[in-house]
Amino acid sequence: MVVIITTNMTIYESLGLSPNEGKIYESLVEKGESSISEIAVNAQIHRRNAYDAINRLSDKGLCFLIVGEKENRYNAVDPEKLNELLSEKQQELAEKLPELRKKFLRRDAPQEAFIYRGLEGQKNIWRDIIRVGQDSFFIGAKGGWFDPRLDKAARDAFFKDAKGKGIKFIQLFDHEVKTTLPDLPKKWPGALQYRYLPPEFSTNCGIGIFGDYVVTYTGTSVGKLNPDELVFFVVRSKVLGDSYRKWFWYMWEQSGPVKK
């Protein structure tokens, strides 16, 4: 009987197994002790390829040889071994990350422009803010960071990291936030300074500034980030970053303090 392999092979590939190794391992997990001929049939691969793949699986500790009088047979080890492989990959990544981060931070890119999209784009912006580690300014803020469709765990981690780095959030909210989300400033989980723009200057866009980065948001509304329309136009430029902050402070003064 031919076994139909149903598990997503990309899981095995992410652990460093080839497609054939993944198929063979899963067939052994399901069928148990098998000969090379049976393995080739069950895994639906050529017998010649099965020999090479089974030897690699053995080297990785995922199967073992059973020596027989007439023919050798093989069996899979406990699938918990896959967790060990995952831990090894994570350890390799952890060892490599510091070097990669140093290269990333040293790279010569004083000016660049790129685009993020959708809710995952917002997570990228949060990571950038934490990486830069400077105060975050926003013109036309709408409380979209608290859209329930955003990953709460990612948001909580962002504000926790921001607090640890002493990042302040200085926000010029759209006027509608005052009535639609009146408790937002009180519930803001970080160091917040804020004022409200005059009613006639509300838009469905916004501008974030942190360090040398200027981020123009489109597809936003009060309390919401609209995934299908959400685009982040990101520009990295010290000149622009400094200029936008100057303009920000002008608008801040024109908006006047919040009345208690």
Backbone torsions as a table, in degrees:
resi	resn	phi	psi	omega
1	MET	NA	129.7	179.5
2	VAL	-80.8	131.1	178.6
3	VAL	-87.8	132.5	176.2
4	ILE	-92.6	117.4	-178.8
5	ILE	-77.8	120.3	-174.6
6	THR	-108.6	-22.6	-177.6
7	THR	-66.8	141.9	178.8
8	ASN	-61.9	116.4	-176.5
9	MET	-64.2	-22.2	-178.8
10	THR	-64.4	-23.8	176.3
11	ILE	-62.7	-46.5	179.4
12	TYR	-67.3	-40.8	-179.0
13	GLU	-62.2	-35.9	178.9
14	SER	-66.8	-19.8	177.7
15	LEU	-94.1	5.3	177.4
16	GLY	93.5	11.5	177.9
17	LEU	-94.4	145.3	174.0
18	SER	-75.8	163.9	177.1
19	PRO	-54.9	-42.2	179.5
20	ASN	-65.5	-39.4	177.9
21	GLU	-63.2	-40.5	178.4
22	GLY	-63.1	-44.2	179.9
23	LYS	-63.3	-43.3	-178.5
24	ILE	-66.9	-44.8	-179.2
25	TYR	-60.8	-43.8	-178.8
26	GLU	-66.4	-36.0	178.9
27	SER	-66.6	-37.3	178.8
28	LEU	-69.8	-36.9	176.9
29	VAL	-61.0	-40.6	-176.6
30	GLU	-79.8	-43.6	-172.2
31	LYS	-96.1	-21.5	-177.9
32	GLY	81.5	-157.2	-175.0
33	GLU	-50.8	127.1	-174.8
34	SER	-147.1	153.3	172.7
35	SER	-84.6	169.2	178.0
36	ILE	-58.8	-41.0	179.8
37	SER	-62.2	-44.9	179.6
38	GLU	-65.8	-39.4	178.9
39	ILE	-61.3	-45.3	-178.7
40	ALA	-60.6	-40.6	179.9
41	VAL	-69.8	-48.4	-177.3
42	ASN	-63.8	-38.3	-178.0
43	ALA	-88.3	-6.2	178.0
44	GLN	60.9	45.7	175.0
45	ILE	-131.4	163.3	-178.2
46	HIS	-68.4	141.7	-177.6
47	ARG	-55.6	-39.3	-178.5
48	ARG	-63.0	-39.1	178.6
49	ASN	-72.5	-27.6	-178.9
50	ALA	-64.4	-37.4	179.4
51	TYR	-59.3	-49.1	-178.1
52	ASP	-63.2	-44.8	-176.7
53	ALA	-67.0	-38.5	-178.3
54	ILE	-67.4	-34.3	177.7
55	ASN	-67.8	-38.8	178.6
56	ARG	-68.0	-39.3	176.6
57	LEU	-61.6	-38.8	178.8
58	SER	-64.8	-42.2	178.1
59	ASP	-61.8	-32.6	-179.9
60	LYS	-85.5	-0.6	176.9
61	GLY	77.6	20.8	-177.7
62	LEU	-98.2	-11.0	174.5
63	CYS	-148.5	166.6	-179.3
64	PHE	-139.1	153.8	-177.2
65	LEU	-87.7	138.6	174.3
66	ILE	-118.9	107.8	-175.6
67	VAL	-77.0	126.3	180.0
68	GLY	-118.1	166.9	-179.4
69	GLU	-67.9	-40.0	-176.8
70	LYS	-99.0	-39.6	-179.7
71	GLU	-154.0	153.2	176.2
72	ASN	-80.8	148.5	178.0
73	ARG	-128.9	166.0	-175.0
74	TYR	-135.1	156.0	176.0
75	ASN	-146.2	158.3	-178.9
76	ALA	-87.2	147.8	171.0
77	VAL	-81.3	170.8	179.8
78	ASP	-55.5	133.6	179.4
79	PRO	-57.1	-16.1	175.6
80	GLU	-58.6	-21.0	177.1
81	LYS	-59.2	-28.5	179.4
82	LEU	-62.8	-34.0	176.8
83	ASN	-63.9	-34.2	176.9
84	GLU	-65.6	-42.1	177.7
85	LEU	-61.4	-41.8	178.9
86	LEU	-62.4	-42.9	179.2
87	SER	-62.1	-39.7	178.3
88	GLU	-63.6	-41.8	178.3
89	LYS	-64.1	-41.4	179.4
90	GLN	-64.9	-37.6	178.0
91	GLN	-66.2	-41.9	177.7
92	GLU	-60.6	-42.1	179.1
93	LEU	-65.5	-43.1	-179.7
94	ALA	-60.6	-36.3	179.1
95	GLU	-72.3	-31.0	-177.1
96	LYS	-84.8	-28.4	-173.2
97	LEU	-57.3	-46.7	-179.0
98	PRO	-55.4	-42.0	178.7
99	GLU	-64.5	-42.6	179.9
100	LEU	-64.6	-40.3	179.8
101	ARG	-65.2	-39.6	177.2
102	LYS	-60.5	-44.1	179.1
103	LYS	-64.5	-39.8	-179.3
104	PHE	-63.3	-43.9	-176.7
105	LEU	-74.8	-25.8	-179.7
106	ARG	-85.4	-13.0	-172.3
107	ARG	-59.8	144.8	-176.3
108	ASP	-88.3	91.5	179.4
109	ALA	-141.6	66.2	-177.5
110	PRO	-64.1	-23.9	177.6
111	GLN	-139.8	128.6	177.9
112	GLU	-158.6	162.7	179.2
113	ALA	-142.5	140.0	179.3
114	PHE	-157.1	175.1	-174.3
115	ILE	-129.2	135.8	166.7
116	TYR	-110.9	156.8	178.4
117	ARG	-136.5	151.8	171.1
118	GLY	69.4	-173.8	-177.0
119	LEU	-65.2	-31.7	176.5
120	GLU	-65.2	-30.3	176.5
121	GLY	-61.6	-37.5	178.0
122	GLN	-63.6	-38.2	177.2
123	LYS	-63.3	-38.0	177.3
124	ASN	-62.3	-41.2	178.2
125	ILE	-61.5	-43.8	178.0
126	TRP	-58.9	-44.1	179.5
127	ARG	-62.3	-39.2	179.0
128	ASP	-64.5	-41.9	179.5
129	ILE	-61.0	-44.7	179.7
130	ILE	-65.6	-42.3	-179.5
131	ARG	-62.2	-43.3	-179.5
132	VAL	-69.8	-40.6	173.5
133	GLY	73.5	23.8	178.9
134	GLN	-116.7	164.7	-177.7
135	ASP	-57.0	146.8	-176.5
136	SER	-108.3	123.1	179.0
137	PHE	-108.0	149.9	179.0
138	PHE	-147.0	131.5	176.1
139	ILE	-108.0	123.6	-178.6
140	GLY	79.7	32.7	179.4
141	ALA	-65.3	144.8	-175.7
142	LYS	-130.4	5.5	-177.1
143	GLY	75.9	18.0	-178.3
144	GLY	-65.4	-20.5	178.1
145	TRP	-62.8	-16.8	-178.1
146	PHE	-103.4	15.2	173.7
147	ASP	-56.3	126.6	-177.0
148	PRO	-62.9	-15.5	178.2
149	ARG	-77.1	-15.5	174.8
150	LEU	-76.3	147.5	-179.5
151	ASP	-63.3	114.0	-177.7
152	LYS	-62.0	-38.5	-179.5
153	ALA	-62.6	-41.0	179.0
154	ALA	-66.2	-40.9	179.3
155	ARG	-64.6	-46.1	-179.9
156	ASP	-61.2	-41.1	179.2
157	ALA	-64.7	-38.1	179.0
158	PHE	-61.7	-50.5	-177.9
159	PHE	-67.3	-33.0	176.7
160	LYS	-65.0	-45.2	178.9
161	ASP	-66.1	-37.8	179.0
162	ALA	-63.5	-41.9	178.0
163	LYS	-62.5	-41.8	179.3
164	GLY	-62.5	-30.9	179.8
165	LYS	-93.5	0.2	178.8
166	GLY	70.4	28.6	-179.5
167	ILE	-78.0	128.3	176.2
168	LYS	-98.8	147.6	177.4
169	PHE	-110.8	118.2	-176.5
170	ILE	-116.8	107.0	-165.3
171	GLN	-118.1	133.0	166.3
172	LEU	-102.5	98.4	-177.2
173	PHE	-78.0	148.5	166.8
174	ASP	-60.9	149.4	-174.7
175	HIS	-59.2	-33.2	-176.6
176	GLU	-64.2	-23.6	179.7
177	VAL	-60.7	-31.9	-177.4
178	LYS	-60.1	-36.7	-177.9
179	THR	-99.4	-34.5	-176.9
180	THR	-79.7	-37.6	179.8
181	LEU	-127.6	62.2	-173.1
182	PRO	-62.6	-26.8	-177.7
183	ASP	-90.8	-1.2	-175.3
184	LEU	-56.6	-48.7	-179.3
185	PRO	-58.7	-36.8	-179.3
186	LYS	-69.6	-32.4	-175.9
187	LYS	-91.9	-3.4	-178.5
188	TRP	-60.6	121.2	-172.5
189	PRO	-84.1	34.6	-179.8
190	GLY	-157.9	-176.7	179.6
191	ALA	-73.5	110.3	-172.8
192	LEU	-121.5	131.8	165.7
193	GLN	-120.2	137.2	-175.2
194	TYR	-152.0	155.0	169.5
195	ARG	-143.7	171.0	-179.7
196	TYR	-113.0	136.2	173.4
197	LEU	-69.7	154.4	174.0
198	PRO	-60.2	151.1	-175.0
199	PRO	-54.7	-35.8	-174.3
200	GLU	-73.9	-3.9	-177.7
201	PHE	-109.8	18.3	176.1
202	SER	-75.7	143.1	179.0
203	THR	-141.3	-179.9	173.5
204	ASN	-103.2	21.9	177.9
205	CYS	-126.7	177.8	177.3
206	GLY	-162.3	164.5	-179.9
207	ILE	-132.2	122.8	175.1
208	GLY	-106.1	141.7	-179.8
209	ILE	-133.4	127.4	174.1
210	PHE	-151.9	127.6	-177.1
211	GLY	58.1	-130.0	178.9
212	ASP	-91.0	10.9	-174.0
213	TYR	-106.1	136.0	172.6
214	VAL	-123.3	123.8	-176.7
215	VAL	-118.7	120.2	175.8
216	THR	-98.9	120.5	-179.9
217	TYR	-94.0	138.0	164.6
218	THR	-127.1	156.9	179.5
219	GLY	82.4	37.0	179.4
220	THR	-120.1	155.0	172.5
221	SER	-149.4	172.9	-173.7
222	VAL	-59.5	118.9	178.1
223	GLY	75.9	5.6	-173.9
224	LYS	-139.2	147.0	167.0
225	LEU	-117.7	115.1	-174.5
226	ASN	-83.9	102.7	-169.2
227	PRO	-53.0	-41.0	-175.6
228	ASP	-71.6	-21.1	-177.6
229	GLU	-111.7	-4.4	-170.3
230	LEU	-77.3	117.2	178.4
231	VAL	-134.6	137.7	178.2
232	PHE	-115.4	114.1	175.7
233	PHE	-94.6	109.6	-172.3
234	VAL	-105.8	127.7	176.2
235	VAL	-123.3	129.3	174.8
236	ARG	-107.0	115.1	-179.4
237	SER	-163.2	122.4	179.7
238	LYS	-61.7	-41.3	-179.5
239	VAL	-61.4	-46.9	179.8
240	LEU	-66.7	-42.5	179.9
241	GLY	-58.1	-47.2	179.0
242	ASP	-64.7	-38.9	-178.9
243	SER	-66.9	-45.1	179.9
244	TYR	-62.6	-35.3	178.2
245	ARG	-66.5	-37.0	175.9
246	LYS	-62.2	-46.1	177.9
247	TRP	-62.9	-38.7	178.8
248	PHE	-56.7	-49.2	-176.3
249	TRP	-65.4	-30.6	174.6
250	TYR	-64.3	-47.7	178.7
251	MET	-64.6	-34.4	177.8
252	TRP	-60.2	-47.6	179.6
253	GLU	-64.9	-37.4	-179.6
254	GLN	-69.7	-27.5	-177.6
255	SER	-76.3	-25.3	177.5
256	GLY	77.5	156.6	-178.2
257	PRO	-68.6	156.2	177.3
258	VAL	-74.3	131.2	178.4
259	LYS	-80.7	127.9	-179.0
260	LYS	-81.4	NA	NA
